[in-house]
Amino acid sequence: PECVIMKILITCARLTVWRRSLHKLCSPGSVGVLHVKYSKGPCWERHFALLCNHRTPIQSAFLTPKHLYSSEVKELDEITYQRIADATLDELAEFFENLGDSGLCHRDFDVNFTGDVLTVRVGGGGGVYVVNKQTPNKQIWLSSPKSGPKRYDIIRGCWRYSHDGSTLHDLLSREFSAGLGTSVDFSTLEHSRIATDEDSWA
């Protein structure tokens, strides 16, 4: 129908204009800040990232955080994943057990590590943390009473949440430091930091 063709032509014209504008904004040396609210609904803003065909710092304004990190997820073979995930859970379990013996925690603080599931009961109304392997997806899953569920992938050597780039160990450091009123640092554990080019982590 002619009305449909006309709508398509108008849409193409609008996209062309927006694309030219974006190229000017994203050109090297351009100065300015553009705030775009991302929406999952059918709106033009969600297409802006597709219209800008070269990467610049300002392009991050058009991308959801997941787009920025998901491309860095490293495909691991089964053996490598199991080794990294097991080492991560073993170290976390030992860290939590030492934390419970430090005298900083509530008297009901309890750590249970059975199979591939690490359960930490904070006590005193602090809720329960659960950290477990998710072998089919080659991930580690966290259930936090403060921030909810998250799924972590190995990205550049550490467990990172692909939606915003935050790490498992950083989140645990923040939440337990806030909950206990003192600094609790998980960053010394294996696979807690971004690997450098010299690191051999896989």
ABEGO torsion letter per residue (X at the ends): XAAAAAAAAAAAAAAAAAAAAAAAAABBGBBEBBBBBBBABBBAAAAAAAABABBBAAAAAABBAAAAAAAABBBBBAAAAAAAAAAAAAAAAAAAAAAAAAGABBAABBBBBBEABBBBBAEGGAEBBBBBBBAAAGBBBBBBAAAEBBBBBBBGGBBBBAAAGBBAAAAAAAAAAAAAGBBBBAAABBGABBBBAABBAX
